[in-house]
Amino acid sequence: MRKPGLSFLIFIPILLNAQRDLADPKWAVSFTAAIIPLTGNGQLGIQPGIAYLPGTHFLLLTEVTFPTGTNNNSDPSFMNKEYLRIKPEIRYFFSRTKEFGDYIGVQFSYTKRNFTSNYGYYYDHLPGDSVIYYDQGRINSPIVTASIQMGGMASIGKSFMLDGFVGAGIRSLNTRYIEVINPRISQKIEKSGGWGISYDPAYYYQGSQMRFHLNFGIRILYFFSRV
């Protein structure tokens, strides 16, 4: 797997350009904690970003998300995990001051996601409740999203702002199972007990699919200079 720290290298030219004039309040860096849609018990990630204010009413933001090393191997049943998300966004501020700004925006994202599963099953347009069981398989399941964002930014210090946001839109997935060992078609075996409710993640379904996309959270932005 590519070292997570290398993903941040794409920010270096932008950061160097921003630091040429530290008195320019148009540049900022951001940080957000993120939940990673990978297998395992509680995958957590970090999401640094860079923001630019080209004018009074607009803000451009690009973030990169990758998992933390401590959680990347939390479940030995899933190995060789690779995850990287790039998320650009453009915002329009209805009003903005040094203390507060409310906005609407458009956000897109592309996620590279693949891993090896040591056992399991997947759906592949089979009749009835049939699935394909396997002993091991490589799962490639990239994600593309588009959403409308709404939120507000509030000052929490001379150079820091807190950004609360919520967004809704569509999510496109295109899952492929490759390098599958010992595939076999069978009726899905339902687990007994519990509440009788079963839920299969989106990557259990081979092929393309569209789903509802919802995101929300809080990020911190640091402006290189606030005047």
Backbone hydrogen bonds, N-H to C=O, Kabsch-Sander energy under -0.5 kcal/mol:
donor,donor_aa,acceptor,acceptor_aa,energy
6,L,3,K,-1.3
7,S,3,K,-0.6
7,S,4,P,-1.2
8,F,4,P,-0.5
8,F,5,G,-1.0
9,L,6,L,-1.5
10,I,7,S,-1.0
11,F,8,F,-1.8
12,I,9,L,-1.2
15,L,11,F,-2.9
16,L,12,I,-2.7
17,N,13,P,-1.8
18,A,14,I,-2.2
19,Q,15,L,-2.0
20,R,17,N,-0.9
21,D,18,A,-0.9
24,D,21,D,-1.9
27,W,24,D,-0.9
28,A,51,A,-2.1
29,V,222,Y,-2.2
30,S,49,G,-1.9
31,F,220,I,-2.0
32,T,47,Q,-1.1
34,A,45,G,-2.2
36,I,34,A,-0.5
36,I,43,Q,-1.9
38,L,36,I,-2.3
42,G,40,G,-1.0
45,G,34,A,-2.8
46,I,66,F,-2.2
47,Q,32,T,-1.6
49,G,30,S,-1.9
50,I,62,T,-2.3
51,A,28,A,-3.1
52,Y,60,L,-2.5
53,L,26,K,-2.0
55,G,58,F,-0.8
59,L,91,R,-1.3
60,L,52,Y,-3.0
61,L,89,E,-2.7
62,T,50,I,-2.2
63,E,87,K,-1.8
64,V,48,P,-2.4
65,T,85,R,-2.5
66,F,46,I,-1.9
68,T,44,L,-2.1
71,N,68,T,-1.1
72,N,68,T,-0.8
73,N,69,G,-0.5
74,S,71,N,-1.4
78,F,75,D,-1.7
79,M,116,T,-2.5
82,E,114,N,-2.8
84,L,112,K,-1.9
85,R,65,T,-2.1
86,I,110,Y,-2.5
87,K,63,E,-2.8
89,E,61,L,-2.5
90,I,106,V,-2.2
91,R,59,L,-2.5
92,Y,104,I,-3.2
93,F,57,H,-3.5
94,F,102,D,-2.2
95,S,102,D,-1.0
97,T,100,F,-2.9
101,G,153,M,-1.9
102,D,95,S,-1.2
103,Y,151,G,-2.4
104,I,92,Y,-2.1
105,G,149,Q,-2.7
106,V,90,I,-2.3
107,Q,147,S,-2.6
108,F,88,P,-2.4
109,S,145,T,-1.7
110,Y,86,I,-2.3
111,T,143,I,-2.9
112,K,84,L,-3.1
113,R,111,T,-0.6
114,N,82,E,-2.1
115,F,139,I,-1.9
116,T,79,M,-3.1
117,S,137,G,-2.8
118,N,77,S,-2.6
120,G,134,Y,-1.2
122,Y,132,I,-1.4
123,Y,204,Y,-3.2
130,S,127,P,-1.5
131,V,186,S,-2.9
132,I,122,Y,-2.6
133,Y,131,V,-0.6
133,Y,184,R,-2.8
134,Y,120,G,-2.1
135,D,181,I,-2.6
136,Q,181,I,-0.9
137,G,117,S,-2.1
138,R,178,I,-3.1
139,I,115,F,-3.3
139,I,137,G,-0.5
140,N,138,R,-0.5
140,N,176,R,-2.7
141,S,113,R,-2.8
141,S,139,I,-0.6
143,I,111,T,-1.7
144,V,172,S,-2.6
145,T,109,S,-2.0
146,A,170,I,-1.9
147,S,107,Q,-2.4
148,I,168,A,-2.5
149,Q,105,G,-2.7
150,M,166,V,-2.6
151,G,103,Y,-1.7
152,G,164,G,-2.0
153,M,101,G,-3.0
154,A,162,L,-2.7
155,S,99,E,-2.8
156,I,160,F,-2.1
157,G,160,F,-0.6
161,M,221,L,-2.3
162,L,154,A,-3.3
163,D,219,R,-3.1
164,G,152,G,-2.3
164,G,162,L,-0.6
165,F,217,G,-2.3
166,V,150,M,-2.3
167,G,215,N,-3.1
168,A,148,I,-1.7
169,G,213,H,-2.5
170,I,146,A,-2.3
171,R,211,R,-2.8
172,S,144,V,-3.4
173,L,209,Q,-2.5
174,N,142,P,-1.4
175,T,207,G,-2.2
176,R,140,N,-2.6
178,I,138,R,-3.0
178,I,176,R,-0.6
181,I,136,Q,-3.4
184,R,133,Y,-2.0
186,S,131,V,-2.4
188,K,129,D,-1.9
190,E,188,K,-0.8
196,G,193,G,-0.8
198,S,196,G,-0.5
204,Y,201,P,-1.8
205,Y,202,A,-1.7
206,Q,123,Y,-2.6
206,Q,204,Y,-0.7
207,G,175,T,-2.8
209,Q,173,L,-2.1
211,R,171,R,-2.7
213,H,169,G,-2.2
215,N,167,G,-2.3
217,G,165,F,-2.0
219,R,163,D,-2.5
220,I,31,F,-2.3
221,L,161,M,-2.7
222,Y,29,V,-3.2
223,F,159,S,-3.1
223,F,221,L,-0.5
224,F,27,W,-1.8
